[in-house]
Amino acid sequence: MFRVILHLDMDAFYASVEQRDRPELKGRPVIVGAPPSQRGVVCAASYEARRFGVRSAMPSVTAGRLCPTGVFLRPRMEAYRNESRIIMALVRGFAGDLIQQVSIDEAYLDVSAQCQGADADASLDLAVPLAREIQSTVVAERGLTTSLGVAPNRLLAKLASDFQKPNGLTVIHERDKVAFLRPLPIRCLHGIGRVTEANLNAAGIETVGDLQDFPGDLSTLVGSWGPELRRFAFGDDRRPLDLGDEIKSISSENTFGTDTDDRRILRECLKEQAGEIAAKLAERHVSATTVQVKVRYSDFSTLTRQVSVEESVGDAADLYRLACHLLARHRLVHRPLRLLGMGVSGLVETRERQLHLALGLSDPGKRRAA
């Protein structure tokens, strides 16, 4: 059976929901997050705001400076989650149980059984009407646009969905996949983060084409991952869809020897935790859409608070900034802490903006563009 995978990615999801529910915001730069007059961060931004350089996890004051005409709105997470449930239910009508939802606004669909042609590329072409029907159904029933990628595997389907945002539909055929990948920056490949990118750049490898042409053993540069990375460079991805419902998260906690509310100590603790979590995310080639802090006081009472962002984050600096935002916003350090912890969830495959930037297209603003 020829494999046919669709990748569905809602367009600027949080901001698009706000623009749909408030028609007067159509065409305006919408920024979901704290207002710039307060300490806070950006959770999401419309395409109009992204043109000014606004992105998720950015301090709101910075976003306000970059986009002075921006309309700042407090996030309505329950509304976004409810919208996600409705959309994913619609999508399941096209793929049944063969769907892997990887974030609030993103999913893979295996439609191989429905789209079998004379060869692999004919099978992919048979999925195009189905993809268009999904797009038109979501627009008609929810008033929101989505971009879809059609490809023989997850790696290529994801790249395809990012290629012509918003409201895009791109097919990457087997016959074209090597040529399609060749001019792209290596960072667009699943699993390549900043550290790996720097190591490869130092060896003169900047594009996927450079990876395809590399005559040596990639294991000398990226360890045991070398063989899989080479397969990725040629558009070969053997990963199956994960159809389970396991909730994935990463966390780090520290119990102090003496209860403390010393800001310097707490900041250093959070920085260490952010670094530890960022390293674990990089190892798994994922990033997070939700960051949580946990505090425990001397009487053992415990509180947790969290924030979700539309554009997933994985850098230690972004995780640290979001954790500090939560502590400040909820005034959690009003007395000495016995324990301080940080956690992340909503783990998704790392998204990259470099694909669009390298091709001279508009920045989708994500991983995972929204």
CORUR-V86882 format. One record per backbone hydrogen bond with DSSP energy under -0.5 kcal/mol. NH is the residue of the N-H (numbers start at 1). CO is the residue of the C=O. E is the energy in kcal/mol with one decimal. If there is no record, write none. Layout:
BEGIN
nh:NH co:CO e:E
nh:NH co:CO e:E
END
This chain:
BEGIN
nh:5 co:151 e:-3.0
nh:6 co:109 e:-2.9
nh:7 co:149 e:-2.2
nh:8 co:6 e:-0.5
nh:8 co:107 e:-3.1
nh:9 co:147 e:-2.5
nh:10 co:105 e:-2.6
nh:11 co:145 e:-2.0
nh:12 co:10 e:-0.6
nh:13 co:370 e:-0.8
nh:16 co:12 e:-3.2
nh:17 co:13 e:-2.4
nh:18 co:14 e:-1.8
nh:19 co:15 e:-2.5
nh:20 co:16 e:-2.4
nh:21 co:17 e:-2.4
nh:22 co:18 e:-1.6
nh:25 co:22 e:-2.9
nh:26 co:23 e:-1.8
nh:28 co:25 e:-2.2
nh:30 co:28 e:-1.0
nh:31 co:71 e:-3.0
nh:32 co:30 e:-0.5
nh:32 co:44 e:-2.4
nh:33 co:31 e:-0.7
nh:33 co:73 e:-3.0
nh:34 co:41 e:-1.6
nh:38 co:35 e:-1.9
nh:40 co:38 e:-0.6
nh:42 co:58 e:-2.2
nh:43 co:32 e:-3.4
nh:44 co:32 e:-1.7
nh:46 co:30 e:-2.7
nh:50 co:46 e:-2.2
nh:51 co:47 e:-1.3
nh:52 co:49 e:-1.6
nh:53 co:50 e:-1.9
nh:54 co:49 e:-1.3
nh:57 co:42 e:-3.2
nh:58 co:55 e:-1.3
nh:60 co:40 e:-2.3
nh:62 co:59 e:-0.6
nh:63 co:59 e:-2.1
nh:64 co:60 e:-2.7
nh:65 co:61 e:-1.5
nh:66 co:62 e:-2.4
nh:67 co:63 e:-2.6
nh:70 co:67 e:-2.1
nh:71 co:29 e:-3.1
nh:72 co:70 e:-0.7
nh:73 co:31 e:-2.5
nh:79 co:76 e:-0.6
nh:80 co:76 e:-1.9
nh:81 co:77 e:-2.9
nh:82 co:78 e:-2.4
nh:83 co:79 e:-2.2
nh:84 co:80 e:-2.4
nh:85 co:81 e:-2.2
nh:86 co:82 e:-1.9
nh:87 co:83 e:-2.5
nh:88 co:84 e:-2.9
nh:89 co:85 e:-1.7
nh:90 co:86 e:-2.0
nh:91 co:87 e:-2.5
nh:92 co:88 e:-2.2
nh:93 co:89 e:-0.8
nh:93 co:90 e:-0.8
nh:94 co:91 e:-2.3
nh:95 co:91 e:-1.1
nh:96 co:92 e:-2.7
nh:98 co:95 e:-1.8
nh:99 co:97 e:-1.9
nh:100 co:108 e:-2.6
nh:101 co:99 e:-0.6
nh:102 co:100 e:-0.6
nh:102 co:106 e:-1.8
nh:103 co:106 e:-1.4
nh:106 co:103 e:-1.0
nh:107 co:8 e:-2.1
nh:108 co:100 e:-2.5
nh:109 co:6 e:-2.8
nh:110 co:98 e:-2.5
nh:111 co:4 e:-1.9
nh:111 co:109 e:-0.8
nh:114 co:111 e:-0.8
nh:115 co:111 e:-1.0
nh:115 co:112 e:-0.9
nh:117 co:115 e:-0.6
nh:123 co:119 e:-1.9
nh:124 co:120 e:-1.7
nh:125 co:121 e:-2.0
nh:126 co:122 e:-1.5
nh:127 co:123 e:-0.7
nh:127 co:124 e:-1.0
nh:128 co:125 e:-1.1
nh:129 co:125 e:-0.5
nh:130 co:126 e:-0.5
nh:131 co:127 e:-2.5
nh:132 co:128 e:-2.5
nh:133 co:129 e:-2.0
nh:134 co:130 e:-2.1
nh:135 co:131 e:-2.3
nh:136 co:132 e:-2.6
nh:137 co:133 e:-2.3
nh:138 co:134 e:-2.3
nh:139 co:135 e:-2.2
nh:140 co:136 e:-2.6
nh:141 co:137 e:-2.7
nh:142 co:138 e:-2.3
nh:143 co:138 e:-0.6
nh:143 co:139 e:-1.5
nh:144 co:138 e:-0.9
nh:147 co:9 e:-2.7
nh:148 co:168 e:-2.5
nh:149 co:7 e:-1.9
nh:150 co:170 e:-2.7
nh:151 co:5 e:-2.2
nh:157 co:153 e:-2.1
nh:158 co:154 e:-2.3
nh:159 co:155 e:-1.7
nh:160 co:156 e:-2.5
nh:161 co:157 e:-2.0
nh:162 co:158 e:-1.4
nh:163 co:159 e:-0.7
nh:163 co:160 e:-0.9
nh:164 co:160 e:-0.6
nh:165 co:162 e:-0.7
nh:170 co:148 e:-1.9
nh:172 co:150 e:-2.6
nh:173 co:171 e:-0.6
nh:176 co:173 e:-0.7
nh:177 co:173 e:-1.2
nh:177 co:174 e:-0.5
nh:180 co:176 e:-2.8
nh:181 co:177 e:-2.2
nh:182 co:178 e:-1.6
nh:183 co:179 e:-0.6
nh:184 co:181 e:-1.7
nh:186 co:206 e:-2.0
nh:188 co:185 e:-2.1
nh:189 co:186 e:-1.9
nh:192 co:189 e:-1.9
nh:193 co:191 e:-0.8
nh:197 co:193 e:-2.5
nh:198 co:194 e:-2.4
nh:199 co:195 e:-2.1
nh:200 co:196 e:-2.5
nh:201 co:197 e:-2.9
nh:202 co:198 e:-2.1
nh:203 co:199 e:-0.7
nh:203 co:200 e:-0.7
nh:204 co:201 e:-2.2
nh:205 co:200 e:-2.6
nh:206 co:204 e:-0.7
nh:208 co:184 e:-3.0
nh:209 co:182 e:-2.2
nh:211 co:207 e:-1.5
nh:212 co:208 e:-2.5
nh:213 co:209 e:-2.0
nh:214 co:210 e:-0.9
nh:214 co:211 e:-0.6
nh:218 co:216 e:-0.7
nh:220 co:217 e:-1.8
nh:221 co:218 e:-1.8
nh:222 co:218 e:-2.5
nh:223 co:219 e:-1.7
nh:225 co:222 e:-1.1
nh:226 co:223 e:-2.0
nh:229 co:225 e:-2.5
nh:230 co:226 e:-2.3
nh:231 co:227 e:-1.9
nh:232 co:228 e:-2.6
nh:233 co:229 e:-2.2
nh:234 co:230 e:-1.0
nh:234 co:231 e:-0.8
nh:235 co:232 e:-2.3
nh:236 co:231 e:-3.0
nh:237 co:235 e:-0.7
nh:243 co:241 e:-0.9
nh:248 co:246 e:-0.5
nh:250 co:344 e:-2.2
nh:252 co:342 e:-2.8
nh:254 co:340 e:-2.0
nh:256 co:254 e:-0.6
nh:256 co:338 e:-2.3
nh:260 co:337 e:-2.0
nh:263 co:261 e:-0.5
nh:266 co:262 e:-2.4
nh:267 co:263 e:-2.8
nh:268 co:264 e:-2.2
nh:269 co:265 e:-2.2
nh:270 co:266 e:-2.5
nh:271 co:267 e:-2.5
nh:272 co:268 e:-2.2
nh:273 co:269 e:-2.3
nh:274 co:270 e:-3.0
nh:275 co:271 e:-2.3
nh:276 co:272 e:-2.4
nh:277 co:273 e:-2.8
nh:278 co:274 e:-2.6
nh:279 co:275 e:-2.0
nh:280 co:276 e:-1.8
nh:281 co:277 e:-2.6
nh:282 co:278 e:-2.4
nh:283 co:279 e:-2.1
nh:284 co:280 e:-1.5
nh:285 co:281 e:-0.5
nh:285 co:282 e:-1.0
nh:286 co:281 e:-2.3
nh:287 co:348 e:-2.7
nh:288 co:313 e:-3.2
nh:289 co:345 e:-1.3
nh:289 co:346 e:-0.7
nh:290 co:345 e:-1.8
nh:291 co:307 e:-2.6
nh:292 co:343 e:-3.1
nh:293 co:305 e:-2.7
nh:294 co:341 e:-2.4
nh:295 co:303 e:-2.6
nh:296 co:339 e:-2.0
nh:297 co:301 e:-2.5
nh:298 co:336 e:-0.6
nh:300 co:297 e:-2.2
nh:303 co:295 e:-2.5
nh:305 co:293 e:-2.1
nh:307 co:291 e:-2.4
nh:309 co:289 e:-2.6
nh:310 co:43 e:-3.6
nh:311 co:43 e:-0.7
nh:312 co:310 e:-0.7
nh:313 co:288 e:-3.0
nh:319 co:315 e:-2.3
nh:320 co:316 e:-2.7
nh:321 co:317 e:-2.2
nh:322 co:318 e:-2.3
nh:323 co:319 e:-2.2
nh:324 co:320 e:-2.6
nh:325 co:321 e:-2.1
nh:326 co:322 e:-2.0
nh:327 co:323 e:-2.2
nh:328 co:324 e:-2.4
nh:329 co:325 e:-3.1
nh:330 co:326 e:-2.0
nh:331 co:328 e:-0.9
nh:332 co:327 e:-2.0
nh:334 co:332 e:-0.9
nh:337 co:260 e:-3.1
nh:338 co:296 e:-3.8
nh:339 co:296 e:-1.7
nh:340 co:254 e:-2.2
nh:341 co:294 e:-2.6
nh:342 co:252 e:-2.9
nh:343 co:292 e:-2.5
nh:344 co:250 e:-3.0
nh:345 co:290 e:-2.0
nh:346 co:248 e:-0.6
nh:347 co:248 e:-0.5
nh:348 co:287 e:-2.7
nh:350 co:285 e:-1.5
nh:352 co:367 e:-1.0
nh:356 co:353 e:-0.8
nh:357 co:353 e:-1.9
nh:358 co:354 e:-3.0
nh:359 co:355 e:-1.3
nh:360 co:357 e:-1.1
nh:361 co:356 e:-2.7
nh:368 co:351 e:-0.5
nh:369 co:366 e:-0.5
nh:370 co:364 e:-1.1
END
